[in-house]
Amino acid sequence: MIYVNTEKINKFKKIGNDYYVIADFDHTLTTSKSTASMGIIPKYLGGEVLKQRLALYEHYRPLELDYSIEENEKQKIMKEWATKSFTLLSKSIKSNETVKNALKGANLCLKEGAEDFLKEMYEIDIPVIIMSAGVGNIIEEFLKEQNCLYKNIYIVSNFFEFSDEKAYLDIKNIIATSNKEYSRIPKEVQDKIKERKGSLLLGDLIEDLKMQKKENLERTLTIGFLDENIEEGLEKYNKNFDIVLTNNSNFNDIKNVLK
């Protein structure tokens, strides 16, 4: 743990349980060593699909972590990456069975304390919105396997639909890391949270702050996990998040801070 905005934490504590959670999935709810949901299926399929996926990852991932790139340019680059990745997957998946089979033995683990966190949010009736630029089918099936897909959880992500052994996805409207915005949350979910006094936002990229409206950030406690390029990114993360956690911190660390 590197940085804590004590004033913001104290303000958050005063609202009690009258808040909601918006959380990224990959490397936020899951460990930094976990395979991203976008990479689970290519790893399972192997061959040319995996080769192409790795080539895309090696080219675009350093750009995703590069905060020297002008924002509009970076948005274009991230949309380009997402478009190419989902086009590749659309040609490779035939049914939801592929998703289930890909999860068997996959390197995908929740951060320590995340399972208890999700359970506690359910027990005290806190809405949890998981917003991801990854594969929603993977996230949904994984949480089912972990017995963590509670009724208070809403997944906002890229979902494949299947018909006649073909996968369908609206490529033009995919969620990329650069456009994970509050407006993506379905209206019926927004209606459930609009009267709440505050929110807790968790992410591993500065772009994840877009998951909340700008005007709501003042009453949002933001937590950023920084596990890659720590030295280069620390100052920028400290300026943008209320709490910055490094070196594979977990949800038990969050609990300790909020106590």
N, C-alpha and C positions, 0 to 999 in steps of 0.2 A: 504494500500500500504506500503510495507516494504522496498523494494530495487529497486533502479533505476540506470542503467548504463547511465549516462548523455552523455558520449562520444559517445556511440553506438546510442543513440537516435538522437543526432545532425548529425551523419553520415547518418542515415536513412532519416532524413528530407531533406537532400541535393539532394536526388534522385527524389524528387517530386512524381509524380504519376507513375513512371516507376518501379513498383514492382508488386508482386502477393502475395496472401495469402494462407497459408496452415494452416488449423485449425482442431483440434480434434472436435468431436461433444459432446459426453456425458460429462457434467459438465464443458465444456468449452464454447460452444455456449448455452448450457442449464444450468439452475441453479443447485447448488450443492444438492438441495433437490429433484430434478427431478429423476424419475425412469430412470435407464439406458435403452437404446433401447433394450438391451438383455432381460430385465425384463418385458417389456410391455406385450408381448404375454402370458407368464406364469401367470401374474397377471390377465389377462382377462380370461384365460382358467380355472384357479384355480385347485383344486383337487391335484392329484398326480404330475402333471406337475409343479405346483407352489411349492409343497413340495420339489421336487427334485432340482428345480432351487434355492430355498432358502438354501438348504443344501450345494450346490456347492458354492454359494455366500459366505456363512458364513465360509467355509473352505478356499477358495482361495483369497477372497478380502484382508484379513490381509497380506497375502503373497505378493500380488500385491503392497502394500504400504510399504513393508519391504525392505529397501535399504541396509540392511546388508547381504542379500543373494547374493552370487557370481553370476555374470551376466549370464554366460552360464547355470547355474542351474536354475536361475529364468526364463530364456527363455523357458526351458523345462516345467517348472511348468505352465507358462502362456499358452503355446501351449496345454498342457494337459487340462487346464480349458476350453479353447475355444473349443477344440474337443468334450469334454463331453457336453458342453452347446449346441453346434450346432447340435450334434447328437440327443439330447433331443428335440430340436425344430423341427428338420426335421421329427421326428415321430409324431409331434403334430399339425403341420400346414397343411391345405389341399388346401387353395387358398389364393389369395391376399385379398379376402373379410375378412379373419381372421385378416389380418393386419389392414385393415380399421376399422373393428369393435373394435379391441383391442385399437385403438387410441381414441375412444369415451370415454371421461371421464378419460383418462389416466393422471397421474401426470407427465406431460411433459411440461415444460415452458422454453422459451428462456430467457437468462439473460437480465436484463434491458439494453436497448440500442443496443442489438444484432440485432433486426429487422431493426433499422435505419442504423446500420453498414452495413448490407448486402445490403440494398437499396442503400446506398451511393457507395459501391463498384461496384454495377451494373451501377449506373449513371456516374461514372468516368472511367468505363471500366477496372476495376481491376479483373483479374481472381481469383476466389476463389475455392480452392480445399479442400473439406471436407473429411478427411481421418479418418475412424473409424473402430475399431475392433468389433463394434456392428452389428446391423441388418440394412443393407442398405435400405431394403424395408420400414422399419419404418421411417428412416430418410427422405427418399424421400417423402412419404405420408404426414409426419408431416410438412415438408417445404411447400408442396402444400397447405395444410390446412391454413398455416400461410401467404399464398401469398408471400413466400420468395424464391421460387425455380426459381431464375432468370437464364437467358441463360448463364451467366458467371460463374455459379456454376457447379462444377464437383464433383460427389460423388464417392469416392473410398472406398468401403466397402464390406461386405459379403451380396450378394444378393441371395435370394431364387428364383428359377424358379419353375413354377407349371405346372403339366400335369396330367390329369386323377385323380384329387383330391389327388395328392401327391406332396410333396415339395422336390426339388433337390438342392443340394449344393455340391461343390467340397471340401469335408472335408480336403483333403490333402493340399489344398492351401488356407485355411482360413487365414484371417488377425487377428492376436492376438495382444495384447498390446505390446508384445515383438518383433514383426516383422513388425510394421507399418513403412516401409521404403520408401524412395523416389522412389526406383525402382518399387514399386507397381503402381505408377502413369502411366496410359497408355501413349504410345509414342506420340500419337496425341495431348495429353494435354501437355506433356513435350515440344513438339515443339512450342506450343503457348506461353510458358513462358521462354524459354531458352535465349532469347535476353534481358530479363528484367534485370535491374541493381541490383535489390535487392528483398528481400521478407520479409514478416511479418509472423511469426509462433506463433500459440497459442495452448497451451495444458494444461492439468492438471496433467500429469505425466512426470517425467524426460525422460522416454522412448519416449515421443512424439517428442523429438528432432531428433529422427531417421527419421522423416518425411522429413527432409531436408538432402542433401548430406553434409558430413563433410566439404568438401572443400568450400561449399557455406555458412557455418554458419557465417563466418566473415562478410558477407554482408547481414546477416539476423538478423532482430530485433526479439528476442525471448521473449515471454510473458508467464509466468506460473501462473496458478490459484492454490493456495494452501489453501484448505478449510478443509482438514482432517489431523490429526496428525501434526498440525502446528508447535508445539515446536520441535518435533523430526525431521521434514523435512526441517525446515526453512534454516538452514545453507547450506544444500546440494542444495536446490532450488536456493539460492542466488549465489552459485558458478556456476550453470548451466544456469540460465535464466538471460536475461538482465533486465527484469522487473518482479518482483514477487508481485502478488496481493493476499491478504488474506481476511478472514472474509467476504466471499460472495461479493467480489468486482464485478463490472460489466463493460460493455463496455463504459459507460459514464466516468468511471475512466480512462480507456485507452485513451479516447479522450482528457481528461484533461491533461494527461501526455504528449501526443504527441503535444499538443498545445504549 
